[in-house]
Amino acid sequence: MSSPRETLRRLAVAALARHRGEVRALQDLRHLTEVFRLAAVFAVLMLLPTMFLAWQALSSVRSEELSLDADLQDRARAISTGLHRDLQDVFTRFEAKALERLRRGESPTDSLGELSPYLRASFRFDASGALAAPFDLPAPLQIPEPPAAWRDAARSARALERSDPAAAIDAWRALAAASARPELAAEAVLGEIRALAAGGELQAAEARTTRLFEFPPDLRERHGFRIYDVAVLKRIELRLARGAAPDADRGALEDFVDALLTNRRWTIGHEADPALVREALRMLQGRSDPGWLSSARGQLNERYAQLYWAEQVVSELELVFDRIPEEGQFRYLGARADSAGVWALVRIGEELFAFSFSVQQLREELDATVERRNTEARELFTQLLDDQPVPDDALAARSLGPWLPSVTLVVQPFDADALQLSKNRRRTVRAGVVLTAVFITVVGVFWVARMIAWEVEAARQRADFAANVSHELRSPITQIRLKGEALQLGLVEGEEDMAAHFDAIVHEAERLSRLVDNVLDFAAIERGAKRYHLRPDDLVPVVLTAIDAARSTLSERGMEIEVVLPEDLPPLWFDREAIGQVMTNLLSNAAKYGADGKRVRIAVEPHEEGVDLSVTDRGMGIDAEELPRVFDDFFRSQDPEVRRRKGTGIGLAIVRYIVEAHGGTIHVDSVPNDHTTFTLTLPLQPPDGAGEPA
């Protein structure tokens, strides 16, 4: 009992043997087996892995989208963390510098710009919780308004200072003597000093300042100025005006400025002390060293800026003692929604230091950083929200506490619709790439299969060629042998019969020679070794010679020959032997596949571009689907009627090669069971390299 494999093999051989014969069917089956084996290996090694990878790639599209979302979230968190760290670094650097200054025993209330560019004021509290430096807490002056009569008298005396200084002096002296309140009496004495100076009595005015020093040192006039400071400044002014001791007076005035800037605690909300410093610096202009004046003005501006800032945040000082930090540790009071400052607290020993930072400048710096980040990261948008809800599409949100607890840093997609569009585009691109790869693989498989089929067909055609050549050779050899044996054995009777035998031997030898020439020429063509020598020549004799050589073969089948030749044909560049071989092959085809008793027409027709040489037979014709392949190597029609005719499948291939080597073209026109016309066109102009082997 045979195996299923053997049974299948027998069925395949039987199916192929119907058209090819059993021997060739076995050959085709072996070729098909190799094809299927190669296809199976290719499918296992290439096609199946490609399909698996394509499936993996398509299934990973969603994973890539999730990875993209995770990447955006990571970048958003990195941005929010980086901005938070930048803000933290501002205060970390401040802490290090402040603690270093305190360890050196230096005051952290001076030169605030060295500690932090955002620091606006600093305060020192003693162990009892009282403000010790650099300012005093604001307090009402509690100086009642002077009586109306006193105000009227003072107004009149001031009006007399320019027009009648002597009368003004008497008026101010009378007003001073009548003033029961010390601040009003001191103001009247100041008026008297001004009147004396206006009258040119500078020495008397200077002497009169002694009266001002008799008042209590902390006494303030109704505008907030200390009487003692005014007296010092007025005396130095009068002495400088007299020029008594300019160097001593300048030094005294510089000491006065230093005392007000370094030792005096200015009162928050009062402008008297900075006004005295500005007036003193005005008096020192042109008298003191410019460097010293510049330094003093810098100190004045810095301290005045601190005074102004302290006035803005004085209401928050009471909050400082709500969260007193541990020794040497900083604690922060975040800015409230209506607060101007962020507070940093540190306790050193029994003293508490409170540092106030500008919320506005911190926000401006953060806004600039956010704007810069938005420019750099175009897919993400960062913003600062003040007591606002976090958007639903936020990728990262972080409070800027403990410094700005009411501010939330939010990072979200710059354009959510564009981001979704980008995802869709990436998904489409990925799917397109995968499907393209699959398509290319499938096309590759198809073309590999086609190439294998072509190779199998080529191998089959070569096998058929060998068989056909053997069959073609056998026929003339057999005829030559039979005719030669008949002559050798004396079986020929009469001269006429002997001549017929000799003619047959010559005819078959010529046929054999043409067959061998075709095979050798085709072999040379395949090696690229075939060369033709193109010379100017007349085409008509070559055509007639080929017709004469084929006349007997055509006549045997009763075919008529029609020749159409022009009267005047220009010379052409061609190889006589090669074109003769073309005509011989075309006429042999006409004799082989034309119908018995029909006409074979050979025509030569000149035209503007060249000369057309056509051979037309009336016979079985060629199917339209086989027309493009008639000039292929080893091609023979699958028509059983054609298969019964002898042939090698290389004649027309040689014709095509020879015509193209001459720079010409050839085409075929055929109608099945009607006619077939082969037309070759040779150019009038000599091809490039004419005269050399082509």
C-alpha positions in Angstrom: 0.0 0.0 0.0 1.5 3.3 -1.1 1.9 6.3 1.3 -0.2 9.5 0.9 2.9 11.3 -0.3 3.6 8.8 -3.0 -0.1 8.9 -4.1 0.0 12.7 -4.3 3.2 12.5 -6.3 1.6 10.1 -8.8 -1.5 12.3 -9.2 0.7 15.3 -9.9 2.8 13.5 -12.5 -0.4 12.2 -14.2 -1.8 15.7 -14.3 1.4 17.2 -15.8 2.0 14.3 -18.2 -1.2 15.2 -20.1 0.5 18.1 -21.7 4.2 17.5 -21.2 4.8 13.7 -21.3 5.9 11.6 -18.3 9.6 12.4 -18.5 9.1 16.2 -18.7 6.3 15.9 -16.1 8.8 14.4 -13.7 11.2 17.2 -14.4 8.5 19.8 -13.8 7.5 18.1 -10.6 11.1 18.2 -9.3 11.2 21.9 -10.2 7.9 22.6 -8.5 9.1 20.7 -5.4 12.1 22.9 -5.1 9.9 26.0 -5.6 7.5 24.9 -2.8 10.4 24.1 -0.6 12.0 27.5 -1.1 8.6 29.2 -0.7 8.1 27.4 2.6 11.5 28.4 3.9 10.9 32.0 2.8 7.5 32.0 4.6 8.9 30.6 7.8 12.0 32.9 7.8 10.5 36.1 6.4 6.8 36.2 6.0 5.7 34.9 9.3 8.2 37.0 11.3 7.1 40.0 9.3 3.5 39.5 10.0 4.2 38.9 13.7 6.2 42.1 13.9 3.5 44.0 12.1 0.9 42.8 14.6 3.2 43.8 17.4 3.8 47.2 15.9 0.1 47.8 15.4 -0.8 46.7 18.9 2.0 49.0 20.3 0.3 52.2 18.9 -1.8 52.5 22.0 1.3 51.9 24.2 3.2 54.6 22.3 0.3 57.1 22.9 0.4 56.2 26.6 4.2 56.6 26.5 3.7 60.0 24.9 1.3 61.1 27.6 3.7 59.8 30.3 6.5 61.7 28.6 4.5 64.9 28.6 3.6 64.4 32.2 7.2 63.8 33.1 8.3 66.9 31.3 5.5 68.9 32.9 6.6 67.6 36.4 10.2 68.5 35.5 9.2 72.0 34.6 7.1 72.5 37.8 9.8 71.0 39.9 12.5 73.1 38.2 10.6 76.3 38.8 9.9 75.4 42.4 13.6 74.6 42.9 14.6 77.9 41.3 12.4 79.7 43.9 13.8 77.6 46.7 17.3 78.3 45.6 16.6 82.1 46.1 15.9 81.6 49.7 18.5 78.9 50.2 21.2 81.3 49.0 19.8 84.0 51.3 19.8 81.8 54.3 23.5 80.9 53.8 24.5 84.5 53.4 22.4 85.7 56.4 23.8 83.0 58.7 27.3 83.7 57.6 26.9 87.4 58.4 25.4 86.6 61.8 28.2 84.2 62.6 30.7 87.0 61.9 28.8 89.3 64.3 27.8 91.6 61.6 24.3 93.2 61.4 21.9 91.6 58.9 19.9 94.8 58.7 22.4 96.6 56.5 23.4 96.1 52.8 20.3 94.0 52.1 21.2 93.7 48.4 24.2 91.5 49.3 21.9 89.0 51.0 19.2 88.8 48.2 18.0 91.0 45.4 14.4 90.4 46.5 15.0 91.4 50.2 13.4 94.8 51.0 13.7 95.2 54.8 14.9 93.4 57.9 13.9 93.8 61.6 15.6 92.8 64.8 13.5 92.1 67.9 15.0 91.8 71.5 14.2 89.1 74.1 11.1 91.0 75.2 9.7 91.1 71.7 10.2 94.8 71.2 11.5 96.1 67.9 15.2 96.9 68.5 16.5 97.8 65.0 16.6 99.5 62.6 13.3 101.4 63.0 10.9 102.4 65.7 7.3 101.4 65.5 5.0 104.2 64.4 3.4 106.2 67.2 1.2 109.3 67.1 3.0 112.6 67.9 0.2 113.7 70.2 1.0 117.3 69.7 -2.1 119.4 69.7 -2.7 122.1 67.2 -1.6 125.6 68.5 -4.3 128.2 69.3 -5.7 130.2 66.5 -4.2 133.5 67.9 -0.7 131.9 68.0 -1.1 130.7 64.4 -2.1 134.1 63.3 0.8 135.8 65.0 3.3 133.2 63.6 1.9 133.8 60.1 2.4 137.5 60.5 5.9 137.1 61.8 6.9 134.8 58.9 5.6 137.4 56.4 7.9 140.0 58.0 11.1 138.0 57.7 11.9 139.1 54.2 10.4 142.6 54.2 11.3 143.8 57.7 13.7 141.4 59.5 13.9 143.6 62.6 10.2 143.7 63.1 10.1 139.9 62.5 12.7 139.4 65.2 10.7 141.4 67.7 7.5 139.5 66.7 9.1 136.1 67.1 10.6 137.1 70.5 7.3 138.2 71.7 5.6 135.1 70.5 8.3 132.9 72.2 7.9 134.7 75.5 4.1 134.3 75.3 4.2 130.5 74.4 3.3 128.3 77.3 4.0 125.0 75.4 7.7 124.2 74.9 7.3 123.0 71.2 5.6 126.3 70.3 8.3 128.3 72.1 11.0 126.3 70.3 9.2 127.0 66.9 9.2 130.7 67.8 12.9 130.7 68.6 13.6 129.0 65.2 11.6 131.8 63.6 13.7 134.4 65.5 16.9 132.7 64.3 15.7 132.8 60.7 14.9 136.5 61.0 18.3 137.2 62.4 20.0 135.4 59.5 17.8 137.2 57.1 18.9 140.6 58.6 22.5 139.6 58.3 23.1 139.1 62.0 24.6 135.6 61.5 26.7 135.6 64.8 23.6 136.6 66.8 21.6 133.9 65.1 24.2 131.4 65.9 24.3 132.5 69.5 20.5 132.3 69.7 20.7 128.5 68.7 21.9 127.9 72.3 18.4 128.5 73.5 17.2 125.5 71.4 19.6 123.1 73.2 17.8 124.0 76.5 14.8 122.1 75.4 14.5 118.3 76.1 16.5 116.2 73.5 13.5 114.2 72.4 11.1 117.2 72.1 9.6 117.3 68.6 7.9 120.3 67.0 4.5 119.9 65.5 5.8 118.6 62.2 7.8 115.7 63.8 11.3 117.1 63.7 13.4 116.8 66.9 14.3 120.2 68.2 17.8 119.1 69.1 18.5 117.8 65.5 17.2 121.0 64.0 19.4 123.1 66.4 22.5 121.1 65.5 21.8 121.5 61.8 20.9 125.2 62.1 24.1 126.0 64.1 26.4 124.3 61.6 24.6 126.0 58.7 25.1 129.4 60.3 28.8 128.7 61.0 29.4 127.5 57.4 27.7 130.7 56.2 30.1 132.8 58.4 33.1 130.7 57.3 34.5 130.8 60.9 36.0 127.2 60.9 34.9 125.5 57.6 36.9 122.2 58.1 35.5 121.7 61.7 32.0 122.6 60.6 32.2 120.2 57.7 33.4 117.4 59.9 30.7 118.2 62.4 28.1 118.0 59.6 29.5 114.7 58.3 29.3 113.3 61.9 25.7 114.5 62.1 24.9 112.6 58.8 26.7 109.4 60.0 24.8 109.5 63.3 21.5 109.8 61.6 22.3 107.0 59.1 23.9 104.5 61.4 23.0 105.1 65.0 19.5 106.7 64.8 16.4 104.5 64.7 14.1 106.1 62.3 10.4 106.0 63.0 8.2 104.1 60.6 5.8 106.4 58.9 7.8 109.6 59.7 9.8 111.5 57.1 11.7 113.8 59.5 15.0 111.9 59.8 15.6 111.3 56.0 14.6 114.9 55.4 17.4 116.1 57.8 19.9 113.8 56.1 19.0 115.1 52.6 19.3 118.8 53.9 22.7 118.0 55.5 24.0 116.4 52.3 22.8 119.4 50.3 24.9 121.6 52.6 27.9 119.3 52.2 27.8 119.4 48.4 31.0 120.9 47.1 32.6 120.8 50.6 33.0 117.0 51.3 34.8 114.3 49.4 32.7 113.1 46.4 33.3 109.5 47.3 32.0 110.0 50.8 29.0 111.9 49.5 28.2 109.1 47.0 28.4 106.5 49.8 26.2 108.6 52.1 23.6 109.1 49.4 23.6 105.3 48.7 23.1 104.6 52.4 20.3 107.2 52.5 18.5 105.7 49.5 18.8 102.2 50.9 17.6 103.1 54.3 14.8 105.2 53.0 13.7 102.3 50.7 13.7 100.1 53.8 11.7 102.7 55.7 9.2 102.9 52.8 8.9 99.1 52.7 8.5 98.9 56.5 5.6 101.3 56.2 3.9 98.9 53.7 4.3 95.8 55.9 4.3 97.2 59.4 0.8 95.7 60.0 2.3 92.2 59.5 4.9 92.6 62.2 2.5 91.2 64.8 2.3 87.9 62.9 6.1 87.4 63.3 5.6 86.0 66.9 3.0 83.5 65.9 5.6 81.1 64.5 9.0 81.6 66.2 11.5 79.1 64.7 14.0 77.0 66.5 17.5 78.3 67.2 19.4 78.9 63.9 16.5 77.5 61.8 14.6 79.6 59.2 10.9 79.6 59.1 8.8 81.3 56.4 5.5 83.1 56.6 4.0 82.8 53.1 2.5 85.8 51.5 -1.2 86.2 51.8 -3.4 87.3 49.0 -3.3 90.9 50.1 0.3 90.8 51.4 3.2 92.7 49.9 5.9 90.6 51.4 7.2 87.1 52.2 8.6 86.8 55.7 11.7 84.7 56.7 12.3 84.3 60.5 15.4 83.1 62.3 16.3 83.1 66.0 19.8 83.7 67.1 20.2 83.5 70.9 17.6 85.8 72.5 17.1 87.9 69.4 14.7 87.3 66.5 15.3 88.5 63.0 12.5 89.0 60.5 13.3 89.5 56.8 10.7 90.8 54.4 10.9 90.0 50.6 9.0 91.6 47.8 6.2 89.5 46.5 5.9 91.7 43.4 9.5 91.2 42.3 9.4 87.5 43.0 6.3 87.2 40.8 7.9 89.3 38.1 11.0 87.0 38.0 8.8 83.9 38.1 6.6 85.3 35.2 9.7 86.0 33.2 11.0 82.5 33.8 7.6 81.0 32.9 7.5 83.0 29.7 11.0 81.8 28.8 10.1 78.2 29.5 6.9 78.6 27.3 9.2 79.7 24.5 11.5 76.8 24.9 8.8 74.0 25.4 6.3 74.7 22.7 4.2 71.6 23.4 3.6 72.6 27.0 2.1 75.8 28.5 3.1 77.0 32.0 1.2 79.6 34.0 0.9 80.9 37.6 -2.6 80.9 39.1 -3.6 83.0 42.1 -6.2 81.3 44.1 -7.8 79.8 41.0 -9.0 76.2 40.3 -6.6 74.0 38.5 -7.7 73.3 34.8 -8.9 69.8 34.1 -6.3 69.2 31.4 -3.4 70.1 33.7 -0.5 67.7 33.5 1.2 69.0 36.6 0.2 71.4 39.4 2.3 72.5 42.3 1.9 75.1 45.0 4.8 77.6 45.5 4.6 77.3 49.3 5.8 77.9 51.8 6.8 81.2 50.2 3.8 81.9 47.9 1.1 79.5 49.1 -1.6 81.3 47.2 0.2 80.8 43.9 -0.2 77.5 42.0 2.2 76.6 39.2 0.3 74.7 36.5 1.7 73.0 33.4 -0.8 71.9 30.7 -0.7 71.1 27.0 -0.2 74.2 24.9 -3.0 73.1 22.5 -5.0 70.1 23.6 -6.6 69.8 20.1 -3.2 70.0 18.4 -1.8 67.4 20.8 -4.7 65.0 20.0 -4.1 65.7 16.3 -0.4 64.9 16.8 -1.4 61.6 18.4 -3.7 60.8 15.5 -1.0 61.7 13.0 1.5 59.5 14.8 -1.0 56.7 14.9 -1.7 57.0 11.2 2.0 57.3 10.4 2.8 54.2 12.5 0.0 52.2 10.9 1.1 53.4 7.4 4.7 52.4 8.0 3.6 49.0 9.3 1.1 48.4 6.5 3.7 49.6 3.9 6.3 47.2 5.3 3.7 44.4 5.1 2.7 45.4 1.6 6.4 45.5 0.6 7.0 42.1 2.1 3.9 40.7 0.4 5.0 42.3 -2.9 8.5 40.9 -2.3 7.0 37.4 -1.7 5.0 37.8 -4.9 8.0 38.9 -7.0 10.2 36.2 -5.4 7.5 33.7 -6.4 7.4 35.2 -9.9 11.2 35.1 -10.2 11.2 31.6 -9.0 8.5 30.8 -11.6 10.5 32.6 -14.2 13.6 30.6 -13.3 11.7 27.4 -13.3 10.2 28.4 -16.7 13.7 29.3 -17.9 15.0 26.0 -16.7 12.1 24.2 -18.4 12.7 26.2 -21.6 16.4 25.3 -21.5 15.5 21.7 -21.1 13.0 22.0 -23.9 15.7 23.8 -26.0 18.1 20.9 -25.5 15.4 18.4 -26.5 14.3 20.5 -29.4 17.9 21.0 -30.7 18.5 17.3 -30.4 15.3 16.6 -32.3 16.2 19.2 -34.9 19.7 17.8 -35.3 18.4 14.2 -35.5 16.2 14.9 -38.5 18.8 16.3 -41.0 21.5 13.8 -39.7 19.1 10.9 -40.3 18.3 12.1 -43.8 22.0 12.6 -44.6 22.8 9.2 -43.2 19.9 7.5 -45.2 20.8 9.2 -48.4 24.5 8.5 -48.0 23.9 4.8 -47.2 21.7 4.5 -50.2 24.5 5.9 -52.4 27.1 3.7 -50.6 25.1 0.5 -51.1 24.3 1.2 -54.7 20.5 1.4 -54.0 20.1 4.4 -56.3 19.0 3.8 -59.8 19.7 6.2 -62.6 21.4 9.6 -62.7 18.2 11.5 -61.9 17.6 9.5 -58.7 21.3 9.9 -57.7 21.1 13.7 -58.3 18.0 13.8 -56.1 19.9 12.0 -53.3 22.8 14.4 -53.6 20.5 17.4 -53.6 18.8 16.0 -50.5 22.1 15.6 -48.7 23.2 19.1 -49.6 19.8 20.5 -48.5 19.8 18.8 -45.2 23.5 19.7 -44.6 22.5 23.4 -45.2 19.6 23.0 -42.8 22.0 21.4 -40.3 24.5 24.2 -40.8 21.8 26.9 -40.2 20.7 25.1 -37.1 24.3 24.9 -35.8 24.9 28.5 -36.8 21.8 29.6 -34.8 22.9 27.7 -31.7 26.5 29.0 -31.9 25.2 32.6 -32.5 22.8 32.4 -29.6 25.6 31.1 -27.4 27.8 34.0 -28.5 25.0 36.4 -27.9 24.4 35.1 -24.3 28.2 35.5 -23.6 28.2 39.1 -25.1 30.8 38.0 -27.6 28.9 38.4 -30.8 30.1 41.3 -33.0 28.8 42.6 -36.4 30.6 44.7 -38.9 28.3 47.4 -40.4 29.2 48.6 -43.9 27.2 50.6 -46.4 25.5 48.0 -48.7 22.5 47.3 -50.9 19.7 45.4 -49.1 17.9 44.1 -52.1 20.5 41.4 -53.1 20.6 40.1 -49.6 16.8 39.7 -49.5 16.8 38.0 -52.9 19.6 35.6 -51.9 17.6 34.6 -48.7 14.5 34.1 -50.8 16.3 31.9 -53.3 17.7 29.8 -50.4 14.3 29.3 -48.9 12.4 28.9 -52.2 12.7 25.1 -52.3 11.4 24.7 -48.7 8.5 27.0 -49.4 7.7 25.3 -52.6 7.6 21.9 -50.9 4.5 23.2 -49.1 3.0 24.8 -52.1 3.5 28.3 -50.9 3.6 31.2 -53.3 6.2 33.9 -52.9 5.3 37.5 -53.4 8.2 40.0 -53.5 7.7 43.7 -53.4 10.9 45.7 -53.9 11.4 49.4 -54.6 13.0 50.6 -57.8 15.5 52.9 -56.0 16.6 51.9 -52.5 19.3 54.0 -50.7 22.3 52.2 -49.3 22.0 51.1 -45.7 24.6 50.4 -43.0 24.4 46.7 -42.1 26.2 43.4 -41.8 25.3 41.4 -44.9 25.7 38.0 -43.3 23.7 39.0 -40.2 20.8 40.5 -42.1 20.8 37.4 -44.3 20.5 35.3 -41.2 17.5 37.4 -40.1 15.8 36.9 -43.5 16.5 33.1 -43.4 15.0 32.8 -39.9 11.9 34.8 -40.8 11.4 32.8 -44.0 11.9 29.6 -42.1 9.3 30.7 -39.6 6.9 31.5 -42.4 7.5 28.1 -44.0 7.1 26.3 -40.7 3.9 28.0 -39.4 2.2 29.2 -42.6 -0.6 27.3 -44.2 0.0 25.0 -47.1 -0.7 26.6 -50.5 -0.8 30.1 -49.0 1.2 33.1 -50.1 4.3 34.5 -48.3 4.9 38.1 -49.0 8.3 39.8 -48.6 8.2 43.6 -48.9 10.9 46.3 -48.7 9.5 49.8 -48.2 11.6 53.0 -47.7 10.3 55.9 -45.7 11.6 59.1 -44.1 13.1 57.4 -41.0 14.5 54.2 -42.6 13.6 51.1 -44.5 10.9 48.6 -43.5 11.5 44.9 -44.3 8.4 42.8 -43.7 7.7 39.0 -44.0 4.0 38.0 -44.0 2.6 34.5 -43.9 -1.0 33.2 -44.0 -1.3 30.6 -41.3 -2.2 29.8 -37.7 -1.1 33.2 -36.3 -0.2 34.0 -32.7 -2.5 34.7 -29.7 -2.6 38.3 -28.5 -1.4 37.3 -25.0 1.7 35.6 -26.5 2.7 38.4 -28.8 4.9 40.3 -26.3 7.0 37.2 -25.6 7.7 35.9 -29.1 11.2 37.4 -29.1 12.1 36.0 -25.7 14.8 33.4 -25.4 13.6 29.8 -25.7 10.0 30.9 -26.0 7.6 28.6 -27.8 3.8 28.9 -27.9 1.7 26.6 -25.7 -0.6 25.9 -28.6 -0.5 22.2 -29.3 -0.6 22.8 -33.0 2.6 24.9 -32.7 4.2 22.4 -30.4 3.9 19.7 -33.1 6.1 21.8 -35.4 9.9 21.5 -35.0 11.7 24.5 -33.4 14.3 25.6 -30.9 12.8 28.9 -29.6 15.9 30.9 -30.3 15.4 32.0 -34.0 13.3 35.1 -33.2 15.5 36.0 -30.2 18.5 36.0 -32.6 16.5 38.2 -35.0 15.7 40.7 -32.3 19.3 40.9 -31.1 20.7 41.4 -34.7 18.1 44.1 -35.5 18.8 46.0 -32.2 22.6 45.7 -32.8 22.0 47.5 -36.1 20.1 50.3 -34.4 16.8 49.2 -35.7 13.5 47.9 -34.4 11.3 44.9 -35.0 7.7 44.2 -34.2 5.1 41.6 -35.0 1.4 41.9 -36.0 -0.7 38.8 -36.0 -4.3 37.6 -36.1 -4.9 34.0 -35.1 -5.8 31.7 -38.0 -5.3 34.6 -40.4 -1.8 36.1 -40.8 1.4 37.0 -39.1 3.7 39.9 -40.2 7.2 40.5 -38.9 8.4 44.0 -39.7 12.0 45.2 -39.0 13.1 48.8 -39.5 16.7 49.7 -40.4 17.7 53.4 -40.0 18.9 55.4 -43.0 21.6 57.2 -40.9 24.6 55.1 -39.9 24.5 54.2 -36.2 27.2 55.5 -33.8 30.5 53.7 -34.3 29.6 52.5 -37.8 32.5 50.8 -39.4 33.5 49.3 -36.1 32.3 45.9 -34.7 28.8 46.4 -33.3 
